[in-house]
Amino acid sequence: MTPLPADVAPNIDAEQPQLVLNPLMWWNWWLTPIAPATLGFVYLCADRYWWYLLQKPDLEWLALILTAFATGAFFNHAVTRHDPLHLILGCLAFAFLCREIHFTGTSTGVYVALVVLVVWSFLWRDRLIAPLERGQTKSWLAAAATMYLLSQMIARRAFAERHFPILPQEELLHVEMEEICETVAHICLILASFAGGFRPIRRGQNAFKPVATTTAH
């Protein structure tokens, strides 16, 4: 067999997926407006007296449906596509589902589950790079994480007048803000389960790309 030329020979390093994290690039932040838009929706509903859109019992039922759907979507992809990232995210969505059911132990259990999943993700970090770099997966997961974080900050009154008062009428609307932000976070998580098939906004130079196999003749 004739040796392959240096410029044609497979590059072992090039075949390894690399996680691209460049916070200075605009395409990493294109979903950022979701957060202010969500809060703006709450203010609009309050201003227009559309309180029926902000009812906590209705939003809790919706959260139950959304987390159940996310759990099913992630586990389905984990089985049918042998996707390790979706297996971990399926477990995360299931933890959120249990929390929405509100049975004893779920409030503490979700935080225990988060710790376990973080450790699991660290151990599988090399396996998770390729699925993270597919399509818009990374962007939608970041959006979901941002909205979950925002909902928890609001729940703990981080924006109350005595702490960091940057949200008008926080005293009146903090419950509605928390529930709506959490609902949007669930929706972002569902979109993340399908985002691997979305066209990426932009790729970094080192983003994972399948390497074609070259055969000598």
N, C-alpha and C positions, 0 to 999 in steps of 0.2 A: 504493500500500500504506500502510495506517495504521501509524504508528510504534507500537512496543510500549511500554506503560507502564514506568516505571523499575523497579517492583517485579516485573515479569514478564520484562523484557528479560534475555537470557542474560548471566550474569556470567562474563567471560572468566577471571578469577582462580579462580572456583569450579570451572571445568572442569579446572583443572590439579591432578593428584594431588599430595598432600603426604604426606611420610613423617612419621608420628607416633611420636616417641620421648619417652616420659615415664617415666623410671625410678622415679618416686615412686608410680606406680599399681600396685595389686596384680596386675592382670591381665597385666602384663609379666613377672611372676615366678612364675606358677602352675605352671610346669614345673620350677622349681628343685629340688623334692624328688627328681627323678630321680637327681641326683648322689649324695646320701646313701643313697638306696634301693639304688643299684647297689653302693656299697661295703658296705652292710648285707647284701646278698645274698652277697657274697664271705665276709664274716665268718660268716654263717649256714652256708654250705657247709663252711667250715673247721671250725666247731664241731660240725657233724653228720657230719663226715668224708665229705661228698659230693664228693670230689675228682674224680670222673669228670665233674662239671659244669664243672670248672675246667682241664681238660687243654689246654695250649697248642696242640698240633697240631690238635685238634678245633676250637678257637676260630679258628685261622688258616684252616681250610677254610671255616668258617661265614662269616668275614670276606670271603673270596673270593666266595662266593655272594651275600652282601649287597651288596658294592660293585658286582658285575656287575649285579645287579637295579636298584640305584640309578642306575647309568649308563644302562641301557636305559630306565628310567622317565623320567628327565630329558630324554634325547634324543628320546624319543617325544613328550613334551609340547612340546618346543622346535619340532619339525617340525609336529605336528598343530595346535598352538595358536599358533604363531609367538611363543613366549614367550621374550624375551631373558634373563630371569633363569634359566630352566631350561636354556638353552643354556650359560650360564656354569657353573651347578651340575653340568651333565652333564660338562663338561670337568674339574671338580673331582673328581667321583666317578670318572671315568676315571683321573685321576692316582692316586687312592687304590687303584683296582683294580690298576694297574701296580705300585704299591708292595707290594700283597699277593702279587703273583706272584713278587716277589723276584728279578727279573733285574738284571743289572749296570747301575748308574746310577740305579735308581729311588729309592734313599734320598736322594740329592742332588736328583734330578729333581723330586721332589714339592715341595720347597721352592722350586725355580725356577718350577714351575708355579703355586705360590701367589702369588709375586711378580707373575707375568704376569697372573693372574686378578684380583689387586687393582688393578693398573693398568687392566685392561680394564673392571672394574666402575666405576672412577672415571670413565673416559671415557664410559661408558653410564649414568651415575648417574641421569639424568633418565628414561631408559627403564625403569629397574628399580623405581621407586617404586610404580607401580600394581600390578605382580605381587607385590611385597613386602607390600602392604597387603591383599591378598586373603585372606579366611578367617583361618587360623591360621599362614600361611606364616612370618611373622616370628618367632612364638613357637617353632616347631619348628626353624627354622634356628638360633636362639639356643641352644636346648637341645643341638643337635648340636655347635655350636661349643664350648659349655661342656664337653661330654663329651670332645671331641677334645683340648681344652686340658688337662683333668684327666688324661687318659691320658698325654699327653706330659710333664706335670709328674711323674707317678709314674714314668714310664720314666727320667727324668733324676734320680730319687731326690731330688726337692725336699722330700719329707716324711721323709727319713731322719733318724736321731737327730742327726746332725751338722749338719743344716740347720734344718728346721722340723718337729719331731717331734710332729705332732698325730694321726697315724694309728697306732693300736695294732698291734703285730705287723707293721709295715711291712717289716721285714727279711725276714720269712718269706713274706709274701703279696704283695710288690710286683709280681711278674710276673703273678700271677693278677688283681690289681687293674687293672693296665694293660690286659690282654687283654679283660677284661669291660667296662671303661669304653669301650674302642675299639669293641667289639661293639655296645654300647648306642648309641654315637655313630652307627654305621652305620645302625642301626634308626631313630634320630631323623631322619637324613638321608633315608631312604626315606619316612618319614611326611611330611617337608617337601615331597616331590614331589607328594603328594596333598592337602596341607593347605590349598591354595587353595580347595578345595571344602568344607572343614570350616566349621561355623558359628563365627564369631568369639566369643571369650569376652566381649569388650566393645570398643566402638569409641570412639576419641577424637572430640571434636567436629570436628576437622579431618581425620579419616580420609577416604581416597578413597571417594567414592560416585559412581556414574554420574549424570550430570546429564541430566534429561529435556529433550528439545527442544520448545520452545513455538512453535507456528505461529499466525500472525495470521489471523484470518478476516475 
